[in-house]
Amino acid sequence: MGLFAASPGDLTLRRAGLGGATEQVRWTQAGGTFDRIALRGAAAGGWSDDGVGERNRTDWEKDHLASGAVERDGAITVTGAGDIGPKGAEDGARPVESTLGGLIPALLVLLVVSARFAVAGHRTGPADGTPLTRSRLAARAVVVAAVTFTTGLLALGIVVPAGATILKGNGIPVVAVSALTATRVVVGTAVALALAAVLALALGSLLRRPASPSGRPSSNTPRSSPTTPPRPATSRSRGGPGSPCCARTRPHSCTSR
């Protein structure tokens, strides 16, 4: 049996751009006086003052009114600050997602690899290899999604509990979550990575450029090839042996005498 006083922080949310909000938490303190306290049954001893969590850290508690219990003239005055419950952000506890510090670099690498995988070994030209059809692209999307989800699930399943254990071992409190919540974080993050990989694959196939066999972009500019100009036709007269003939460029320029 005991008496307690708690005062959670005053939380204020201010709207920010793009539908977000900025939170502000102000420290508060509460107190109460209990008189005419009666106990039924035998008590093992007198009243004792026990603190839950850290207290008397602020300047107000140090200089004006300290948190705790004071017994005087048969009345007990209890003063306290904070909330009674698991440690939260007000007490410096880290959320479980704080263990995912390497998620952003891993996501960048995943996007680059998925985009390059979209056109690996395939081109759009008729002589540049196997064309990338819709069925092949769909098969690659399934492979990318499955590999990313499986790899992410295994990695996150190890990183999240190991990271929380390391933080607690270094004296950094972590907000306690149930096994179901931790599973939702792991599975949800793995699904998000798989969807991001498929999106990068689709963008890579959409923005690909056709290439020539030499590795340079192909061009449709017509080129002229040197040709031999046609020779002028000549005609010969079928006259007798004594009839001369002139070799002219005009077909009927020969006359017989």
Residue pairs with C-beta under 8 A, 6 or more apart in sequence:
1 39
2 50
3 32
3 34
3 69
3 76
3 78
4 52
4 78
4 80
4 84
5 30
5 31
5 32
5 67
5 78
5 79
5 80
6 30
6 80
6 81
6 82
6 83
6 84
7 28
7 29
7 30
7 80
7 81
7 82
7 83
8 28
8 82
8 83
8 90
9 25
9 26
9 27
9 28
9 82
9 83
9 90
10 25
10 26
10 27
10 28
11 23
11 24
11 25
12 23
12 24
12 25
12 26
13 21
13 22
13 23
13 24
14 21
14 22
14 23
14 24
15 21
15 22
16 22
25 89
25 90
27 58
27 60
27 81
28 81
29 60
29 61
29 65
29 67
29 79
29 80
29 81
30 79
30 80
30 81
31 65
31 77
31 78
31 79
31 80
32 77
32 78
33 75
33 76
33 77
33 78
34 75
34 76
34 77
34 78
35 74
35 75
35 76
36 74
37 74
37 75
37 76
47 69
47 71
47 76
49 68
49 69
51 67
51 68
52 84
53 82
53 87
53 91
54 91
55 61
55 66
55 67
55 68
55 80
55 81
55 82
56 62
56 66
56 67
56 68
58 81
61 67
61 81
65 79
66 79
67 79
67 80
67 81
68 78
68 79
68 80
69 76
69 77
69 78
69 79
70 76
70 77
71 77
82 90
82 91
83 90
86 93
86 175
86 176
87 93
87 173
87 175
87 176
88 175
89 95
89 175
91 173
92 172
92 173
93 173
93 174
93 175
94 167
94 172
94 173
94 174
94 175
95 174
95 175
96 160
96 164
96 174
96 175
96 177
96 181
96 182
96 185
97 185
98 163
98 167
98 174
99 159
99 160
99 162
99 163
99 164
99 167
100 156
100 159
100 160
100 163
100 189
102 159
103 189
106 193
107 193
107 196
110 148
110 193
110 196
110 197
110 200
111 196
111 197
111 200
112 200
114 144
114 148
114 196
114 197
114 198
114 200
114 201
114 204
115 200
115 201
115 203
115 204
116 204
117 140
117 144
117 201
117 204
118 132
118 137
118 140
118 200
118 201
118 202
118 203
118 204
118 205
118 208
119 132
119 204
119 205
119 208
121 129
121 130
122 129
122 130
122 131
122 132
122 136
123 129
123 131
123 132
123 210
123 211
124 131
124 132
124 208
124 210
125 210
125 211
125 212
125 218
127 213
128 210
128 211
128 212
128 213
130 136
132 205
132 208
137 201
137 202
137 205
140 201
141 198
141 201
141 202
144 194
144 197
144 198
144 201
145 194
145 195
145 197
145 198
146 194
148 190
148 193
148 194
148 197
149 190
149 191
149 193
149 194
152 189
152 190
152 193
152 194
153 186
153 187
153 190
156 185
156 186
156 189
156 190
157 186
160 182
160 185
160 186
161 182
164 174
167 173
167 174
168 174
177 185
209 217
210 217
210 218
211 217
211 218
212 218
232 249
233 251
234 247
234 248
234 249
234 251
235 251
235 252
235 253
235 254
236 245
236 254
237 243
237 245
237 254
237 255
237 256
239 245
239 256
243 256
243 257
244 257
245 254
245 256
246 253
246 254
246 255
248 254
